[in-house]
Amino acid sequence: MKLKNVLIVVKDIEKAKKFYHDLFGLDVVLDQEGNVILTEGLVLQDEAIWKKYLGKEVVPKNNSCELYFEEKEIEDFAEKLEKQYPEICYVNRLITHSWGQKVIRFYDLNGNLIEVGTPV
């Protein structure tokens, strides 16, 4: 068995595609009626589809999981995030942990938690 993808729910597929491309350089591999596969295996699914099959409401900012990215030039990334998405909701702006890793945590446009850290 092999894990193939990680799926997150989004309200607006077009805005989410732009967000993940602008910040993380992820490109569309497949775009199919409310389901979009991006490079690196991230899947975006339209919230209406998710609700239909799950039969439950989506709970943004539920803090039950996060997408984790690594970036060597994290100060540049933090600046790009602030410039391109000034309305972004932060959990914490750029901090340095006691073990020396720098990280920034924030929610994407749909309340999915993201952490970007320097490689350890």
Solvent accessible surface area in square Angstrom, and as a share of the most:
residue,aa,sasa,rsa
1,M,250,1.11
2,K,153,0.65
3,L,148,0.74
4,K,141,0.60
5,N,57,0.29
6,V,72,0.41
7,L,67,0.34
8,I,14,0.07
9,V,19,0.11
10,V,1,0.00
11,K,126,0.53
12,D,57,0.29
13,I,22,0.11
14,E,112,0.50
15,K,126,0.54
16,A,1,0.01
17,K,34,0.14
18,K,124,0.53
19,F,1,0.00
20,Y,1,0.00
21,H,93,0.42
22,D,36,0.19
23,L,6,0.03
24,F,38,0.16
25,G,46,0.44
26,L,9,0.04
27,D,68,0.35
28,V,69,0.40
29,V,98,0.56
30,L,79,0.39
31,D,75,0.39
32,Q,104,0.46
33,E,160,0.72
34,G,18,0.18
35,N,48,0.25
36,V,0,0.00
37,I,51,0.26
38,L,1,0.01
39,T,50,0.29
40,E,157,0.70
41,G,19,0.18
42,L,11,0.05
43,V,13,0.08
44,L,0,0.00
45,Q,23,0.10
46,D,36,0.19
47,E,26,0.12
48,A,68,0.53
49,I,40,0.20
50,W,86,0.30
51,K,65,0.28
52,K,150,0.63
53,Y,165,0.63
54,L,87,0.43
55,G,64,0.62
56,K,134,0.57
57,E,123,0.55
58,V,37,0.21
59,V,96,0.55
60,P,65,0.41
61,K,93,0.40
62,N,83,0.43
63,N,93,0.48
64,S,90,0.58
65,C,99,0.59
66,E,62,0.28
67,L,25,0.12
68,Y,98,0.37
69,F,45,0.19
70,E,90,0.40
71,E,59,0.27
72,K,162,0.69
73,E,106,0.48
74,I,0,0.00
75,E,85,0.38
76,D,92,0.48
77,F,10,0.04
78,A,19,0.15
79,E,121,0.54
80,K,71,0.30
81,L,0,0.00
82,E,72,0.32
83,K,162,0.69
84,Q,83,0.37
85,Y,21,0.08
86,P,89,0.56
87,E,119,0.53
88,I,14,0.07
89,C,57,0.34
90,Y,40,0.15
91,V,74,0.42
92,N,30,0.16
93,R,140,0.51
94,L,60,0.30
95,I,71,0.36
96,T,82,0.48
97,H,43,0.19
98,S,118,0.76
99,W,166,0.58
100,G,48,0.47
101,Q,19,0.08
102,K,71,0.30
103,V,0,0.00
104,I,3,0.02
105,R,64,0.23
106,F,0,0.00
107,Y,22,0.08
108,D,7,0.04
109,L,70,0.35
110,N,22,0.12
111,G,10,0.09
112,N,33,0.17
113,L,25,0.12
114,I,0,0.00
115,E,14,0.06
116,V,1,0.01
117,G,0,0.00
118,T,21,0.12
119,P,61,0.39
120,V,142,0.82
